Amino acid sequence: MPHPTAAEIATRIEDLYGAELPGLEAHAQDQAPGMLAALLGNHHTLAFAEQSITAHRERLQHLTHPERQIGAQEVSHIVDCARRLAEAVAVRDTQAATADAVLRSLGRAPAPEPPTTSTSAPVAAPPVPAASPAPSR
């Protein structure tokens, strides 16, 4: 099953918090660390991993182009690029799975109910002192 992309995670965060990502990022900077900050950090790491995958894939394609000669030095570059690509894929998969699981566990809180304009309960009369059965002296 493919993991959600950074764009999909961003949309889900926006839906959950009811605001655009740039506004949420500005809001999170002014707040104590919490769920929003964690989700935004997770999204940032996921987006960076996706960019890394693209860059390493393109570099690997360049290094292994059919018309390019491959010598000992090129092999070390190919191996290093493939390792970095594998690491970026692992980070992407982990971050996407984590963000997906957290977002599935959260739900948007219902909007608070407006105060009703019903009449308040009548105020009870003050208690009447009980009459004593015997006259006091």
Buried (B, 14 or more C-beta within 10 A) or exposed (E): EEBBBBEBBBEBBBEBBEBEBEEBBEBBEEEEEEEBBBBBBBBEBBBBBBEBBEBBBEBBEEBEEEEEEEEEEEEEBBEBBBEBBEBBBEBBBBBBBBBBEBBEEEEEEEEEEEEEEEEEEEEEEEEEEEEEEEEEE
